[in-house]
Amino acid sequence: MRSLLLATSMLCAAPALPCDPSVSSAGFSVIPADGTPGVPTDVTPFAVGADLELLLRDASGNDLPASIEDMVLSGVGGVELMVRRALPLDAIASGTEVLVFVDGAVQSTFTVGEAPAASPPAGPEAVLDGVSQGQGGADTCGSFATIGVAGEDAAFFIGVVDGQPTVGARARWDGATSSDQLYVFAEGQHTVNVAGVDFAGRVGAAVPVEIDVPAALACACASSARGAAPWAALLSVLAPALFPRRFGQRRLAQRAPASGPSDPTPDRRFRRGALQ
């Protein structure tokens, strides 16, 4: 039995995507990210994996009442992640320090600026960097497309397979990121519509990207228990790409195809400016 397991592991051990869907599907934890300055007064924070609660408070501990919208982010092997959006019921005063509580813990602290967001983000630059065939096995899973993204005034980017990107209750996304690479899990030929979203949750114009992704090989994903063990190590490697703190103008540059979401040294040739 041990020999059989070893042989199976060797067959399916080619580098691919970590099976842990919370690492590989969401390119951010909380928007706005911790430490973001000058956030628009009409901000509506987003959080991934807020299974129990999403709360807003000021620095004095006062609640900032908000309604909650739940969205769904598709991930590895059909696993779905919850993305929650908090919509403040009252205007947040300029200069307010806002603390975002996710399931009882502060996950982000940011300062509100002087004015609301201007117009929705323009259509982003979006190019297909490459596709990867899922290899299965104990540590990797899923075929996916890697799309390079950049744009002005976008807090993050979302991608929807054969559909239009939207934000709101029960909206579905096939990829989301605040970095310059969007990972979309799919097999076959599809159109991925990519759009930027601003801090107020407004969706800009969508840009289509054509993909053709090979079907994953026959090996199965690891169990969720096994996938949870390397969480801290994976997050420490991926954090620089997944949680950028500053947003602004981003421009695409010529580069080699990405090697995949688990690559610890992604190409970072984007020119970034300060948040306006």
N, C-alpha and C positions, 0 to 999 in steps of 0.2 A: 504493500500500500504506500509506504514511504517513497519507493522508487517511482510509482505512478504519479504521486503528487509532485515530485521533483521534476519529472519529465513534462508534466502539464505546465508547471511554473516556468520552465525554460522556454517552452513554445510560446507562451503568452507574455513574456517579460519585456517586449520591446518598449522603448520609452514612448509614453503617450500621456493621457490626461489623468490626474489623480481622481479616483472614484468618489472622493468626498464631495458631494454636490455643493456644499456651502462654500468650498474653496474655489471650485472650478466654474460655477455658474454665475456668481455675482462678483462684479469687479468693483464693488464698494461695500462698506458696512453701513455707514450713515452718511447722508447728504443733508446739509453741508458737513464736510469733514471737520474733525476737531481742529480748532485754531483758525478757521477761515475768517478773515476780517471783512468788514464792509458788506455783509450779506443784505440783500434787498429787504425792505420792510414787509413785503408781502410773501416772505419765504414760507414754504410748506415742507418741512423736513420729511425725508424718506429714511426708512430703516429696513434692512434685510434681516429676517429671522426673529422679528419681535413677536414671539409666539404668545406671550401673556399680555404685555402692555407696551404702549408707546406714550410717554408723557413729556410735556414741556414745562420747565420751571425757569424763573429768573434767578439771578445770583443771590437774592434774599430768601429763596425757598418758596416763593409764591407760585402757585399753579398758573399756567397760561392755558386756559380752557381751549380745547380743540376737538373737532370731529375727526373720525378716523376712516380712511378708505383702505381696503385690502385689495392688492393686486397679486398676480401669480407669475413667477419666473420659472420657466422650464429649465431642466438641467439634465445631468447625467442619467442615462437609463430610464428616462421618464419621470424622475424624481422632481417634485415641485417645491419651490421655496416661496414663502410668503414675503411680500414687500408691502410695508405699511407706510401710509402717508398721513401726516398730521396737518390738518387745516385749522389754524388758529381762528377762534370765533371773533376775536377783537384784534384791531390793528396793534402790532408790536411797536412800541415807541423806539425812535432812533436812539442808538447808544445802549440799548438793552443787551445784557449778556444772557444768552439763552443756553440752558442745559438740556440736553436730550437724554431722557432716561429710557433705556431699552431693557425690559424685563427686570426692572429694579436697580440697574446700574447705569451710571453716567457713561455714555459712549461718545458724546461729542459736546463741545462747548464752543460757541461762536458768538460774534458781536454783530448786531444789526446796524446797518449803515444809515444813510440819510434819506434814501428815496426807494420807491418800489422798482421792480424790474422794468426795463424799457420794453422793447418789442421782443416777441419770441425769437429763439435762435434761428439763424439762417440755416439752409440745408448744409449738412456737414460734408467735408471731403471724406469719402469712404472707398477703399480699394480692397480687393481680395488679396490677402497676403499668402494664403495657401490653405490646403485641406489636409487633414490627418485621418487615417483609417484607424478605428478603434482596434486595439489588440487584446482587450479583455485581460484576464489574469487577476492576481490578488491585489494589485495596486493601481491598475489603470483600467480605463473603460471609455467607450464611446467614440464615435466618429464625429468630427466637428470641423467647422470652417473658422479660420482666423481672419478677421476683417480689421484693417487699419483705419482708425477714425481720427478726425480732427475738426475743429470748428471754433467759431467765435461765439462767446457768451453762452456756451452750453455748460451746465453744471455736470451733466453726465449724458451718456448716449444709450439708446435702446435699439434693439433690432427685433423685427417680427418676420417670421417666415410666411410668405404668401399672404400677407395681410398688412394693414396700416397701423403704425405705432400710435397708441393712445395712452393717456394717463387718466385713471379714475377707477371707481369701484368695479371689481371683476375684470379689469383689463388684464391681458396676457402678453408677456414678453418672452422672446426666445433667447435674449441676451441682454446684458446691461453692464455698463462699465463707466468709471470716471477716469480711466487711463486712456492710452491711445490704441488699445487692442480689444476688440469685441469678439468673444467666442460664442458661436452659435452651433447648437447640437442638432444635426439633421443628417439624413441620408438621401441621396438622389439629387435630382435637379430641382432647384427652387430659386425664387427671388426673395432676397432678404431686404426688407425696407428698413433703412437706418435713419434715425432722427435724433437731434439734440433736444434735451429737456433743460429748462432753466430752473433757478432756485424756487420759482413760484409754481413749478409743475406744468408750465406751458410747453407744448410740443411744437417744434419747428417743422419746416418742410422736410419730407422724407426723400432719401436718395436710394434708388434700387441698386443692389449688388447681386449679380448672378453667381450661383454656386453649383457645383456638381461634386457631391461627397460620396466616396465609396462606402458600402455597407460594412459594418464592424464584423470582425472575425468572430468565431463561435465561442470563444472563452467567456466565462461569466464574471461579473463584477464581484469584488469582495463584499463581505457582509458589512453592515453599518458599524458593527462593533469593532471590526478590524480597522475600518477606515478612520475611526475616531482617534486612534492612538497617535498617529503622526500629525494631528491637527496643529499643535503648537509649532512644530518644526517647519511644516509647510507654510504656515502663515508668516513666520519670520523671514522666509525666503521670498515669498510673493508680496509682502506688505508694501515695498517701495513701488511696485507696479499697480497694486490694487487700491492704495489709499493716498493718492497725491493730495496735498493740502492746498495747493494754489491752482487757480483756474485762470484762463485768459485766452488770448489768441494762440491757436495751435495750428501749425502748418505741417502737412505731410511732406516727407522727403523720400527720395529714392532709397530703397533698402532691400536687403535680401529677404526672402520669405521667412516668416517666423517659424521657430522650431516647435512651438506649442506652449500651452498655458503653464506647464511646469518648468519651463526654461528659466533658470535663476538669473540670466543676464540678457533680458530682452533688449532689442534695439531701441534706444531712447533718443532719437534725433529730432524731436519736436522742439521748436522754439517757443517757449512759453513766456507770456507777459504777466504783469501783476493784475490782480482782480480789479476791475473798474468799479 
